[in-house]
Amino acid sequence: MTLRIGQGFDVHAFSDGPGRPLVLGGVAVPGRPLKGHSDADVVCHAIIDALLGAAGAGDIGTLFPDTSPALAGADSLELLVNALQRISPPWRTVNVDCTVITEAPRLAAYREAMERRLGDALGAPVSVKAKRAEALGALGRGEGIACLAVALLEEV
């Protein structure tokens, strides 16, 4: 059996503009939206990079460039499924673990919904945790949200 681990990271600043929801892990969460070319879902973006890294298949910026007009406002959960399809086969997701770093909003009430949506999309268990930056740096000042992800793939 061949196993490979990949890590991913994404960060987006909050947007002052109206009109789009805050989406994390494919779930709309009450709060300020994030700036980004797509829906700016930092959780999905970090997982995409973790999957692609484990498979040795590049990164999110190469696969889904933020210069592509076709990707403006894209649903990041759909991008995640697309990335998964590009590496499957020969790779199957064993599990994914994510840590979301944000001062606000509080995510405890949305964690299970995120895990369910992501798990359904990947066909594998996903854990989502939320941590605060304890008032340190840009994240601690509440200027945006970041996510770290680790994915374990198995060759099939």
N, C-alpha and C positions, 0 to 999 in steps of 0.2 A: 504494500500500500504506500502510495506517495502522498504526503501531506505538505501543504505550503501555507505560510502565514503572510498576510499583507496588512499594512497599516494605512490609514487614511486620515486626513485632516482637512477641515474647511472652516472658514470664518467669514461672516458677512456683517457689515455695519447695519444699524437700524436706518430705515428710510423715514423721511419726514413727509413723503408724498402719500396721498390718499389712494384708495382704490384696490389694494390687493391685501389678501389676508396673510397673517403669519402662519407658515406651514412648516412643521417639524415632523420628520418621520412619516410624511404622507398624511398628517392630521392637522386640520385647521385648529389653531390655538389662539385664544383671545390675547391680543397684545400688538405692539407696534410691528409692522411688517419689516422685512429685511430688504436691503438693496441687492439687486442682482439681475442678471440677464434673463435667467429662467425664473422659477418661483422662489429661488434663493433658499431652498430647503437644505440647510447645512448638514443635517443628519444623513439624508440620502446622498449628498455629494461626498461626504466622508466615507460612507460605505462603498460607493462606486470606486473611489480611489483605492480602498482596501482590497476590494475584489480584483480590480485590474492589476494592482501591485502583486498580489499573491499569484495571479495567473501569468505574470510577466507580459501583460498586454497593454502597457502604456498607462495613461492617466486621463482623468476626466476632461482636462483642457484640450487634449489632442482629439479625443473621441467626440466631445460635445463642445466645440469652441464658442466662447462668448461673443464672437464676431459673426456668428451665423444668424441671419435674420429669421431663419426657419425655427430657431430655438428660443426666440424671444417669448418670454412668459411660459416656457415649457413646464409641464408637470414632471417634477424630478423623480417621482415614483415610477413614471413611465420610462424615464432615462435609466433608472436603476434596473428595471426589467430588461431593457434593451442591452445594457452592459452585461447582464447575466447571460442573456442569450448568446452574446458574442464569445463568451468563454466556456459555454456548456454545449456539447462536450468539448474537451475531455474533463472539465472540472465540475464538481458538485460542491455546493456550499455546505459545510458541516455546521458552522455557527458563526454568529457575528456578535460583537460586544461593542457598545457605544457609550461614550461619556459626553454629555452636552454641558457646556460651560456657559452659564448665564446668571445674571443677578435677578432678572425678571424676564418673562413671567415664571412663576413656580410651575413645575411640570409634573408633580406627583399625580395629579388627577388625569393626566393624559398619557402617562407612561405605558399603561397596559394597551391602550388603543394603538400607540405607536408600535409597540412590540408585535401586536397582532397584524397590523397592516404590513409591516416590514417582513415579518415571518411568512405571511401568505405570499408576498411577492417573491421571496427568496426560496421558499420551500424548506426553510431551516429555522431553528430557534434563533431569536434575536433578543438581546438584553439591552435595555436603555437605562442609563443612570443620569442624574442631573447633579451638577456641582456648582457652587458659587466660586467666584474668583476672590472673594473676601476683600473687596474694594481695592484690589491691586491691578494696576494697568488699565488699558482701554476696556477690557471685559468687566473688570471690577467697577469701573465708572459707569457701566451700563450703556456702552457705546455700540454693542453688538452681541452676537452669539457665535460660539465656536463649537465644534464637535470633533472628537477623536474617535476613530473606529478601528477595530481589529477584526479580520476575517480569516477563518480557517477553511481551506479548500482541500478536497480529496480528489485524486485522479480516479476516474471511473473507466 
